[in-house]
Amino acid sequence: MTINHADIHFNENGTPYAKQFDDLYFSDAKGLGETEHVFLKNNQILERWECWQEQNFVIAETGFGTGLNFLVTLLHFDLFQQKSPDSPLRLHFLSIEKFPINVADLTQALSFYPQLKQYSEELLRQYPLLVSGCHRLSFLEGAVTLDLWFGDVQQVLPQIEVPKAGLVDAWYLDGFAPSKNPEMWNDFLFQHMALLAKDQCSFSTFTAAGFVRRGLIAAGFDAKKCPGHGRKRDMLAGIFTSAQAKTVRVPYFKRAPATDTTTPSIAIIGGGLAAANCAYALSKRGIKANIFCKDNELAQGASGNIQGGFYPQLNADAGNASQIHATAFTYASRMYRELLRSGANFTHQWCGTLQVAFNDKVTQRYQKLVHNKTWPESLIRWVDSQDASNLANVPLPYPGLFIEQGGWLHLPELIAALVMQSKADVKVNHQLVSTELKGDTWQLNWQDGTHSEADIIIYAIGSDSPNLDPLKPLPFRLVRGQVENLNSENELAELTTVLCHKGYMTPSL
Ligand SMILES: C[S@@+](CC[C@H](N)C(=O)[O-])C[C@H]1O[C@@H](n2cnc3c(N)ncnc32)[C@H](O)[C@@H]1O
């Protein structure tokens, strides 16, 4: 789905105004009071964090806008963490935005909040390209996750995976005044809020419109009018009181902890990029994983490539595969840059990736991709043969597509960096032959006759997948690849970008 930027201007007070909706993003461009009152206070966010028994607190928002609500919540979560350094609580903030603000406007909008500077800068650094779907951003060393969905609320809400017990602990119901945005404020929204809500999930919204209150009540929220901020007399807030929830007798913020809060032991089978990334992601959630690798060191399979091309495979239509590539690529791009900023070291070049249109069929395919405007130019753009030659620094007779954020990475070094940061235990020379479920625990049987145990197994074994019993039913198809490392000579030694043809070639190391 094509996503368009918000069309905004700033009024004389510096408050951003959306032309698409003929409405202001917030009523006061100077203070944080409106957000603090409407969303934090009326969802009792700070009080709930103090005594929250689960590992995650999940907030969902309709309308990310300038990100002000998120940033104010982030500021308070940072203060909470400083006050309670031993708290394992993590904040998961999920926000949906149909018309993302471009970086220049966002920078201007957020410049009015010097008190949020450190958080705004981090948001701006990670702010996603204009690609529809879910963009996962990370703050406060992984303690806060922002899932920023670019798309219409109506399209996004049904895509969100909901665990049986619900997902959301508090709803920030924003999204411009109902009179200015009637398409968003409807029963579909209220019912999906209920569908995603955990028992005793709270909500708040700046509006006090009667049909919103009635719609929320019909969906199972105990919606009540309460005093608004500043000149606004009323607003709405309340709790999700499904039939089941009414049997809970303790106040919602003192409910019993989830039955099993122990950290599971996780065995990752594999020694490549997938295994290392899993271990790293788990470490961000406070879980130290065990990596079992069949070789005598990591990165001995396809991830042994010392100059792995870094780019997504995009088609002219945003099918599932392209969509996954686009959001995974932009995620990896943010995450690897963040890894480098945090002091990790791996050889790499963000030199861009050039896909040459080397025959008529490929040219037509690439032209269609550009013509369809499925992807923003900041992700992939058309270049003529002169531009292509300049970018590659070698004469090229072809036009093509250029992916600015692409490049290449030294995969064994990247794997070592991820594993080191994850503090995972690595066991080499462990080839898995079978697994058995014993009670709630898996027994892993190794080729040398020894065993290990784990609550959860992650298979990250690439081309070995079809050979292992538990994975045999899955329809894997092996694709052969080949890497050759050669000395660059003559003009190829001057190559300055990754060059994709049927395979790809990287600049010299
Ligand atoms: C009042 S602003 C939100 C302010 C924001 N929470 C903040 O902290 O800056 C409303 C936002 O909702 C977005 N929006 C409106 N209708 C939407 C829809 N149907 N789906 C997703 N986002 C929508 C608008 O583009 C706008 O950014």
The ligand as an SDF file (V2000), in Angstrom:
LIG
                    3D

 27 29  0  0  0  0  0  0  0  0999 V2000
   -4.0700   14.6000   16.7240 C   0  0  0  0  0  0  0  0  0  0  0  0
   -2.9060   13.7580   15.7560 S   0  0  0  0  0  0  0  0  0  0  0  0
   -2.0840   12.7180   16.8600 C   0  0  0  0  0  0  0  0  0  0  0  0
   -1.1390   13.4060   17.7290 C   0  0  0  0  0  0  0  0  0  0  0  0
   -0.1290   12.4290   18.2330 C   0  0  0  0  0  0  0  0  0  0  0  0
   -0.6540   11.4060   19.0700 N   0  0  0  0  0  0  0  0  0  0  0  0
    1.0460   13.1490   18.8250 C   0  0  0  0  0  0  0  0  0  0  0  0
    1.4600   12.7760   19.9300 O   0  0  0  0  0  0  0  0  0  0  0  0
    1.5780   14.0250   18.1430 O   0  0  0  0  0  0  0  0  0  0  0  0
   -3.8680   12.5690   14.9110 C   0  0  0  0  0  0  0  0  0  0  0  0
   -3.0710   11.6160   14.0440 C   0  0  0  0  0  0  0  0  0  0  0  0
   -3.9140   10.5790   13.6270 O   0  0  0  0  0  0  0  0  0  0  0  0
   -3.5880   10.2370   12.2970 C   0  0  0  0  0  0  0  0  0  0  0  0
   -4.7420    9.5540   11.7160 N   0  0  0  0  0  0  0  0  0  0  0  0
   -5.9370   10.0710   11.3970 C   0  0  0  0  0  0  0  0  0  0  0  0
   -6.7410    9.1370   10.8670 N   0  0  0  0  0  0  0  0  0  0  0  0
   -6.0610    7.9930   10.8620 C   0  0  0  0  0  0  0  0  0  0  0  0
   -6.3480    6.6720   10.4300 C   0  0  0  0  0  0  0  0  0  0  0  0
   -7.5190    6.3680    9.9100 N   0  0  0  0  0  0  0  0  0  0  0  0
   -5.3950    5.7430   10.5540 N   0  0  0  0  0  0  0  0  0  0  0  0
   -4.1860    6.0490   11.1020 C   0  0  0  0  0  0  0  0  0  0  0  0
   -3.8590    7.2900   11.5130 N   0  0  0  0  0  0  0  0  0  0  0  0
   -4.7690    8.2530   11.3960 C   0  0  0  0  0  0  0  0  0  0  0  0
   -3.3040   11.5850   11.6750 C   0  0  0  0  0  0  0  0  0  0  0  0
   -2.5710   11.4790   10.4720 O   0  0  0  0  0  0  0  0  0  0  0  0
   -2.5550   12.2810   12.7820 C   0  0  0  0  0  0  0  0  0  0  0  0
   -1.1800   12.1110   12.6860 O   0  0  0  0  0  0  0  0  0  0  0  0
  1  2  1  0
  2  3  1  0
  2 10  1  0
  3  4  1  0
  4  5  1  0
  5  6  1  0
  5  7  1  0
  7  8  2  0
  7  9  1  0
 10 11  1  0
 11 12  1  0
 11 26  1  0
 12 13  1  0
 13 14  1  0
 13 24  1  0
 14 15  1  0
 14 23  1  0
 15 16  2  0
 16 17  1  0
 17 18  1  0
 17 23  2  0
 18 19  1  0
 18 20  2  0
 20 21  1  0
 21 22  2  0
 22 23  1  0
 24 25  1  0
 24 26  1  0
 26 27  1  0
M  CHG  2   2   1   9  -1
M  END
$$$$
